[in-house]
Amino acid sequence: MLLKSQRAAPTGRNALRRIRVGAIFSTLLSSGPLARTDLAQLTGYSPSAVTGIVQDLSDAGYLRELGQQESTGGRRRTLFELNRSSVTVAVVGFSASKVWCSLVDLDGFRLDFQEHDFDPSHPVESIAETVTAVHGRAQIRPVHIVIALPGVVTNDGSLALAPAFGPMAHLRLAEELEANTGLPTTVENDVNLIALGERCSGAGNGVDDLVLIHVDDGIGATIITGGEVLEGASRSAGEIGFLPQSLQAKPQGEHGDYETRWNAQGIQKLGAQNSLSLRTEDVIGSLCQSVAPQAGELLTEVLQAWAFAAIVCICIVNPSRVIFSGHAVHLDESARAELREMVQRSAPSYTDVVFAELGSTGILHGAIAKVLKAPEKLFTEAAS
């Protein structure tokens, strides 16, 4: 367990200061760099209150001077910006039978990494052990944990469709981990974080309406509309792995028929049935490289299946861009062009089709984008 700080209950004065600190951080994030007089005007606080807080935050390393603003007569004004290296977040994810933790700053730069075996019978302890190892040696201790969950977090905070967690799938992971580590914790679907990362710093940069389709051990989609992730009534929007393979739908368990057939493992099995030996670490790349006739036939089936999922999403939400990520990025240029043509030929409206750019760092950038949805809370946690 991490050492928990013993904070006194906030007085009215302390609470007011936290609100002001949060407002200054939020304003600098959205509009900075700014001078103190600009901050006072935008936040509505008095110049003296802003000056005192800015000085304290600068002394603590959370703000830094950027230089002086050109004057139109009168005193030159000093500009301040957020020091995005002054706050770190612990990002936790899962790979096969492992749990990993990356320490990242607010630019998504990875400062440290730790990986341990994941014990599904003791998931909270497994995660806490990994976070504690990173926390213990960090020069700048993380103020928040983001869990990239291969599953769904329901409205009440419990887990669903999370096979990696076995019979513990319905635990309230955020609450349990906060109690164990003392750190505020956010649990978010891993594909949602990849989509947020690509929208912030990758193939979807600046696009407000997009769909990301991720192919890995499963197949999932994230729908971003108006710049926000579409979650649905039970936060299960985008579970395209459960698309029916025929007009006769079947009862489902933890995996849908569609993703079982067209995820990386399913494609590898289809290859084996056609006498193709596809590398586990690069199923799609080895399929594209094979010169066997049956490899070309299987690749066409794969592209048709993935295009089908994209077309379904386009018909429903009308995005301006579809991003393929995960194993789909291993398609060669010819296969990418064929997939793009399949989608655009059959979709009801033109949609740009691209491929993810951030690779394994997409989750890290997405985690930062997630916590910065409430910057005043994150920075107030740090400054407290």
N, C-alpha and C positions, 0 to 999 in steps of 0.2 A: 504494500500500500504506500502511496506517495505521502509525504509529510503534508498535512493540511494546515493552511494558515488559520490562525485563530482571529477572526474578524469580529469586532464589536458590532452590535446592531447599529445600523446607520441612524444618526440623529437627523433632525430636519435639515440642519446646516450641511451635514455630510451628503445627504441625499441630493440636496440642491446642487452641490458642487459636482457630484457624479453626473447629474443631468447636463450641467454646463459643459463638463469635460466631453461627454458623449456627443453633444451638439457640435462642439468645435472639431472633434475628430471627423464626424460625419460630413461637416461642411468642407473641410479640407480634402476629404476623399473625393467628393463630388465636384468641387469647384476650385481646389487649390492648384498652385500655391497662391497664398493670399497674405496681405499685410494685416496687422492687428486691427486697424480701423475698418478694413473690409469685413473681417470676422465679426466685429462688433455690430456692423450694420446688418449682415446676413443672419446672425443668430438673434439679434435683438437685445443682446446683453450690453451692459455699460462698458465703455472702453477700459475703465480701471479693472473691472472683473476679468475681462478678456486678457488684459496685459499680465495680470498675476498668474492666470492659468497657463498662458502660453509660456511664461518664464519657467514655471514649475515643470511643465512637460518637456521643455527644451533641456533643462538641467538634467532630467531623468533619461534623456535620449530618445524620447518618442517623437519629437519634432526637431527639425534642423533648419538652419538659415540657408536660404537659397541664393541670397544676394539682395541687392537693393533695386527698387523699382524706379524707373526714370521719373524725374520730377517735372511737373509743369509749372514750377515755381513754389517755393516753400521747401520743407525738409524732405529728403529722400526717404522712402519708406522701406523697411526691411521685410522681405517676403519669407514666409515659412511654409514648409511642406511636411507631410508625414514621412517619418523615417520607416520605410516598409521593412527594414531589416531588424527593427527593434521589437517586433512581436513575432512569435513562432506558434505554430499549430502542429499537433501530433496527428498524422493521418494514418489510419489503420486499414489494411486490406487483407485479402485472403487469396492464396494461390495453392491449389492442390491441398495438401495436408498441412500447410504452413500458414501462420499469421505473421504479417509484417507491419512495421511501423516506420514511417518516414517523418523526420522533423523538417518542416518547411517554413520559410518566411513568407511574407505577404506578396512577394513576387513569384511564389511557387518554386523558389530555389531550394533544392534538397540539401540540408545541412548534415543529416545523419540518417542511418538506416539500421534496422535491427530485424531479424527474422527468427522465429521460434516454431517448434512443432505446435500444432493446434489440437487441443483436446476437446472434442465436441461435447463430452460429458461435463466439462468444467470450462465453458466458453469465456465467462467473465474473468476467471483467474488467468487463463491463457493470454487474453488480450492485455490485462493489467500487467502481467509479467513483462510483456514486450514493451509496453508504453513506459513502464518504470525504468527499464534498462536505458531507453533513450533519454528520459527525463533526468535520470541521475547524472549523466555526463554532459548535459547541455549547458553551454555558456549562457544562453538565453532560454529559460525554462518555458515550455509551452503553456499557454493559458487556456487552451481549448483542445478537445479531441473530436475528430471527425471519423466516423466509421463508414467505410465504403462497403456496404452490405450486398452480397450476392443474393438478394431476395427483396421482400416487400416489408416496409414498416407500416403497420396499420395506424388508424387514427388514434387509437388508445396507446400507441407507443410500443406495442408488442410486435414480434416478428412473425411473418407468414411467408410461405414459399421460400424457405431458407434451408435447403437440404443439408448444407454444410454443418448446420447446428443440430441436426438429428432430432431427437425427442424434445430438446430444449428450445425448439423453434419459436415458441410463443412467449418467451420471457421478455420482459421490458428491459432491453439491453442498455439503453441510455441511463435509466434510473439506477440500474445495478452497477454500471461502470462508474457513474458519478459518486455513488456511495463508496466504492472501492478505492478510487483514485483521488477524490476531492476536486476533480476538474470537470467543468461543464462539458457535456458531451452531446454531439449531434450524430444521429444515425440516418444515413441516406442511401438509397439504392445506388449501387456502383455505376450502372449505366447512366443514371441521371447525372452523376458527378462527371463522368466522361463527357457527356453532352454539354454540361455547363462549362467545362474546361475548354472544349473545342469552340464554343460560342465566345468565350472570353479571349482566348489566345491562339486559336487554331483555325480549322477549316470553316467554322461558322462565325468567325469574328464579325460582330456587328449585325448579324442576321437575327431578326426578332421572331421569325416564324420558320421553324425547321424541325425535321425529324432525324434522329440518329438511330441507326440500326446496328446493333453490336452482335457479332458472331463470336462465341467462345464455347465454353462448356454448355451454355444455353444460347438462346437467341432472344434478345429483348430490344425494345425500342423506347426512346424518350421523345416525347412531343413537347416542343417549346413553342408557345403561342403568346404573342405580345411580350416576348422577353421573359416569360415565366414558364416553369415546368408545369404541364398539365398533369395533375395527380389523379383525378377521378374521385368517385364517392368513397372508395375504400383504399385509395392511393395505389391502385393496381393498373392504372392506365398504362398502355404500352406493352402489356404482356403478350406480345405477338407470338411467342413460342407456343401458345395454346390455340393458334388458328387451326381449324379442322382441316383434315386432309381430304375430306369429301363432304357432300351435303348432309351426310349422316354423322352428326357430332357424337363423340364418345365421352363417357365420364373420364375426368382427369385426376391425376394425383399431383405429385410435386413437379412433374415434367409433362409438357404437352407433346402430342404426336409430331407436330411440325418441327419443333426444335430438336427432338430426339433423332429425327431423320436428317436434318439439314444443319446441325451444329458440327463442330470440327470432328468430334468422335463419330458421329453418324456418317459423315462423309468418308472418314477413314474406313469404317465398316463396309460401306458400299463399294469402296475401292477394293477391299480384300475380296469381296464377292465377285469382283470382275478381274481377279488376278493382278491387282495393282498393289504394290507395297508403298504406301504413302507415309512419309516421316511424321511422327507424332508431333514434333516441335514445329513443323511447317507443312501441315497437310495440304493447304491450298497452293503454296509455292511449288511443292513437289508434283502436285496434280498438273499445274500449268507447264512444268518442265518436261513432263512425260511425253514421249512421242508415240506411245501405244494408241491405237485407234480407240480402244475403250476408254482411255483417259479423256480424249476429246469429247466423247459422248457424255461421260459423267460430268465433265466441266459444264457442258451446256445445260444439263439438268440442274446443277447447282445454281447457275446464273439465273435460270428461269424461276427457281424456288425463291431466291433472294429478291428478284425483281417483283415477284408476286406480293411479297410482304411490303415492299416499298409502295407498290401501286395501291394496295389496300389502304395504307396510311394516307397517301395523297388524295384518294377519293374521299376520305372522311374529314381531314383537317386542312387540306390545301396549303401545304407549306411552300415556301419559295425555294427551299433547298433540302435535299436528302443527303445525309452523310453516312457512309458505311465505315464501320470501325472493327477492331479486333482482327480476326483471321482474314476478313475481307480485304484488308490493306495489302495482303500478300499476293493478290491477283496481279498478273503482269499487265502491261499497258494494253495489249490486245484484248484481254478478258475484261479489263475495266471499261474499255470503249464499248464492248458488246453488252455488258450489264447496263451501262448508261443508255444505250440505244434501246434496249428492251423496255426499260422503265419509261423513257420519254415517248416511245412509240405507242404505248398502251394507256398511259395516264391521261386523265381528262383535261389536264392543263399542263403547260410546260413547267417543268421543275428541274432546277439545277441538280446534278448528281455528282458528288465529290467524295473524297476519301479522307479519313482522319489524318491529322498531321502530327499530333503530339505524342503518339505511342503511349508508353507506360507512364509518362508524366501527365497525361490527360486527367487522371483522377486527382493528382495533386493540385493542378490548376482549378479543377472543379471544386475541390474542398475549400480552397481560398475564396472562390466566387460565392460559395454557399455561406460561409461565415460572414463575408462582407455584405451580405444582404441586410445584416443588422450591425453596421460598423460601430455604432455608438455603444452597443453591448460588448462587442469584442474588445474595443480599446479601453472601455471602462473597466473590464475585467483585468486588463493588463496594468492599467494605471492605478488600480486599487491595491 
